[in-house]
C-alpha cells in the first residue's frame, strides 16, 4: 500500500465533471484528498457483504463488479465499474454493506477514509452536490438494468450492455472510435444479465453475424453504432450526461 500522487485523483475529478462543473479551487480540494493506493489482482474482493467499512474505494484503473451471492453460490452481478467510479460511496451513510464488490481485472484502487470525505462534504457543498448526483446516476443505472433483465430479449440485453459500456468509457476517456477493451467473460455477462453462458455465446455470435460488433477476446469494436442502439433499445438519457454531453 502506498500514498497517492495528485494524478491518482484525476479519474474522480473526471467522473464528477461528467455530472456537474467544478471550479479550479474545487478540483484542487479533490486533488488534496488523502488517499492510499493499492494494486489488486483480478477476482479479488474489495469489500464483502456484511462488512462495516471505514473508507470508500475509488477505482483508478481496471474493472470491478458489484454483486450478491445466493445461498447456493449463484451470483447476480448488479453493475460493472470503470476508472473514476466510487461504487461504495453509499457506505458513508449505510453502515453495513448489503452487497459485495470485487475486481474483474487487475486494478489500481484508491481508498479514502470516511472522515476525510465527510469533512469534504461539510466544507464544500457543491462537491457534496456532485457526489450526491453521482449516486443518483448509479440508481438510474440500476433501474435500467432491472427493465432490461425483466423485459428485454437476451439479444437486446447484451446489445444494451455494450452500448452502455462504450458510452461510459468514452466519457471517461477509455474508448476511441467506438472501440473498448473489456475483461468480461461470457460467464460474467451471464451473471449480470440473467442468462446462461451458452445463451450469451449464441447472442455474441449473432451480434457479429449482424455486423454490429467485432468482438475478439477483450477487444470490442462497434461497427454499426446506430444499429446496435436500435438492437438494444438504448437511450443514454438514464446516464444523465447532460453536462458532459451524451454519446
VOGU-3710 file (C-alpha; in Angstrom, 3 decimals, decimal comma):
1> xxxxxxxxxx> 0,000/0,000/0,000  1,347/3,428/-0,899  0,416/7,083/-0,733  -1,142/8,614/-3,806  0,110/11,218/-6,205  -2,208/14,047/-7,211  -2,734/12,473/-10,633  -4,297/9,418/-8,968  -7,360/11,515/-8,148  -7,872/12,751/-11,704
11> xxxxxxxxxx> -10,313/9,908/-12,518  -12,561/11,081/-9,676  -12,475/14,666/-10,955  -13,296/13,475/-14,472  -16,183/11,394/-13,127  -17,676/14,249/-11,110  -17,286/16,667/-14,008  -19,411/14,293/-16,067  -22,365/15,288/-13,888  -21,512/18,822/-12,694
21> xxxxxxxxxx> -18,949/21,542/-13,491  -16,180/22,082/-10,920  -14,144/25,214/-10,285  -10,341/25,185/-10,245  -10,407/25,530/-6,446  -12,796/22,595/-6,086  -10,586/20,442/-8,285  -7,598/21,322/-6,110  -9,519/20,363/-2,974  -10,188/16,957/-4,517
31> xxxxxxxxxx> -6,550/16,571/-5,536  -5,570/17,219/-1,922  -7,734/14,425/-0,535  -5,647/11,924/1,477  -5,787/8,520/-0,185  -3,931/5,240/-0,063  -3,385/3,331/-3,300  -3,190/-0,415/-3,738  -2,631/-2,688/-6,719  -5,086/-5,597/-6,657
41> xxxxxxxxxx> -5,229/-8,685/-8,834  -8,223/-9,930/-10,803  -11,060/-11,610/-8,924  -10,184/-10,136/-5,533  -12,733/-8,921/-3,012  -12,675/-5,183/-2,356  -15,399/-5,291/0,268  -17,833/-8,013/1,290  -21,484/-8,118/2,203  -21,787/-7,644/5,959
51> xxxxxxxxxx> -18,606/-5,552/6,276  -18,633/-2,244/8,153  -16,226/-0,113/6,091  -14,458/2,998/7,363  -13,311/4,103/3,905  -14,550/4,359/0,334  -12,867/2,846/-2,694  -12,063/4,795/-5,861  -11,334/2,736/-8,961  -8,254/4,340/-10,543
61> xxxxxxxxxx> -7,941/1,829/-13,366  -9,223/-1,623/-14,175  -12,712/-3,112/-13,862  -14,844/-4,013/-10,860  -18,217/-5,630/-10,244  -20,977/-5,143/-7,677  -22,739/-8,404/-6,810  -24,661/-10,560/-4,369  -24,234/-14,275/-3,744  -27,187/-16,582/-3,135
71> xxxxxxxxxx> -27,093/-19,363/-0,586  -26,284/-21,959/-3,240  -23,334/-19,949/-4,555  -25,021/-18,417/-7,588  -24,072/-14,818/-8,277  -26,070/-11,848/-9,507  -23,913/-9,012/-10,802  -25,687/-5,679/-10,435  -23,210/-3,317/-12,097  -19,768/-3,014/-13,648
81> xxxxxxxxxx> -17,418/-0,199/-12,699  -14,606/1,590/-14,517  -11,921/4,153/-13,675  -13,321/7,143/-11,793  -16,172/5,221/-10,153  -16,547/5,149/-6,367  -19,013/2,254/-6,083  -19,180/2,132/-2,274  -19,788/5,840/-1,637  -23,085/4,783/-0,072
91> xxxxxxxxxx> -21,101/3,314/2,861  -20,794/6,873/4,174  -24,418/6,579/5,306  -25,235/2,850/5,199  -23,023/1,338/7,875  -23,302/-2,317/6,840  -22,657/-3,418/3,256  -25,625/-5,285/1,762  -23,649/-6,483/-1,259  -20,053/-7,152/-2,285
101> xxxxxxxxxx> -17,507/-5,509/-4,586  -14,677/-7,321/-6,351  -12,189/-6,661/-9,104  -12,778/-8,146/-12,537  -9,292/-7,393/-13,851  -6,009/-6,330/-12,236  -6,887/-2,922/-10,842  -5,430/0,088/-9,108  -7,598/1,147/-6,182  -7,573/4,250/-4,022
111> xxxxxxxxxx> -9,020/4,205/-0,502  -10,295/7,422/1,095  -11,252/7,438/4,786  -14,844/8,339/5,588  -13,668/11,115/7,908  -11,940/12,879/5,016  -14,977/12,544/2,747  -17,324/13,819/5,479  -15,129/16,845/6,026  -15,061/17,450/2,270
121> xxxxxxxxxx> -18,857/17,278/2,072  -19,343/19,604/5,025  -16,909/22,238/3,789  -17,675/22,136/0,063  -21,413/21,887/-0,648  -21,000/21,996/-4,443  -18,742/18,933/-4,320  -21,281/17,330/-1,974  -23,983/18,003/-4,584  -21,812/16,405/-7,299
131> xxxxxxxxxx> -21,255/13,276/-5,180  -24,975/13,073/-4,413  -25,828/13,437/-8,090  -23,339/10,692/-8,892  -25,112/8,269/-6,557  -28,436/9,176/-8,176  -26,990/8,294/-11,589  -25,957/4,908/-10,149  -29,560/4,397/-9,051  -30,768/5,261/-12,561
141> xxxxxxxxxx> -28,429/2,610/-13,979  -29,887/0,034/-11,575  -33,394/0,884/-12,768  -32,364/0,493/-16,397  -30,771/-2,877/-15,675  -33,965/-4,014/-13,928  -36,003/-3,128/-17,004  -33,527/-4,981/-19,205  -33,486/-8,181/-17,161  -37,247/-8,125/-16,698
151> xxxxxxxxxx> -38,458/-7,165/-20,166  -35,781/-7,131/-22,874  -34,816/-10,093/-25,003  -31,406/-11,673/-24,488  -30,218/-10,121/-27,754  -31,352/-6,652/-26,617  -29,834/-7,084/-23,142  -26,356/-7,755/-24,469  -26,599/-5,036/-27,132  -27,714/-2,594/-24,449
161> xxxxxxxxxx> -24,850/-3,555/-22,117  -22,323/-2,976/-24,894  -23,853/0,423/-25,686  -23,739/1,411/-22,017  -20,116/0,374/-21,561  -18,991/2,108/-24,744  -20,787/5,315/-23,752  -19,435/5,334/-20,197  -15,906/4,507/-21,324  -15,975/7,213/-23,991
171> xxxxxxxxxx> -16,925/9,808/-21,398  -14,137/8,510/-19,130  -11,595/8,749/-21,953  -11,206/4,967/-22,134  -12,574/4,414/-25,642  -11,669/5,544/-29,120  -13,749/5,274/-32,288  -16,299/3,064/-30,513  -13,537/0,589/-29,548  -13,009/-0,576/-25,957
181> xxxxxxxxxx> -11,110/-3,212/-24,026  -13,327/-5,038/-21,542  -12,221/-8,009/-19,423  -15,703/-9,526/-19,325  -16,019/-13,263/-19,757  -19,207/-14,802/-21,046  -19,790/-16,093/-17,511  -19,662/-12,567/-16,090  -22,067/-11,293/-18,743  -24,390/-14,202/-17,996
191> xxxxxxxxxx> -24,372/-13,418/-14,262  -25,068/-9,746/-14,972  -27,948/-10,271/-17,404  -29,673/-13,380/-16,037  -28,615/-15,639/-18,910  -26,679/-18,867/-19,344  -23,155/-18,796/-20,741  -24,352/-20,848/-23,718  -27,030/-18,246/-24,473  -24,505/-15,412/-24,130
201> xxxxxxxxxx> -22,197/-17,138/-26,606  -25,023/-17,503/-29,125  -26,017/-13,839/-28,829  -22,441/-12,628/-29,268  -22,189/-14,743/-32,401  -25,462/-13,220/-33,620  -24,218/-9,667/-32,986  -21,133/-10,486/-35,033  -23,178/-12,066/-37,796  -25,405/-8,986/-37,926
211> xxxxxxxxxx> -22,226/-6,908/-38,371  -22,932/-4,805/-35,298  -19,693/-5,582/-33,460  -16,265/-7,097/-33,839  -15,581/-8,850/-30,537  -12,420/-10,858/-30,048  -11,242/-11,645/-26,543  -11,111/-8,385/-24,557  -11,204/-6,191/-27,651  -14,606/-4,929/-28,809
221> xxxxxxxxxx> -15,344/-2,521/-31,660  -18,842/-1,373/-32,551  -19,086/-1,358/-36,329  -22,715/-0,139/-36,556  -23,464/2,176/-33,635  -26,962/3,177/-34,724  -27,845/-0,432/-35,455  -26,545/-1,559/-32,060  -28,517/1,160/-30,284  -31,697/0,033/-32,068
231> xxxxxxxxxx> -30,980/-3,603/-31,209  -30,525/-2,754/-27,522  -33,274/-0,121/-27,333  -30,512/2,092/-25,951  -31,254/5,675/-24,960  -28,360/7,200/-22,941  -30,719/9,556/-21,107  -30,617/7,396/-17,957  -26,877/8,071/-17,670  -27,676/11,763/-17,203
241> xxxxxxx> -24,682/13,020/-19,103  -26,249/16,384/-19,891  -23,259/18,402/-18,725  -20,546/16,369/-20,431  -22,697/15,509/-23,424  -24,170/12,117/-24,293  -22,811/9,848/-27,000
//
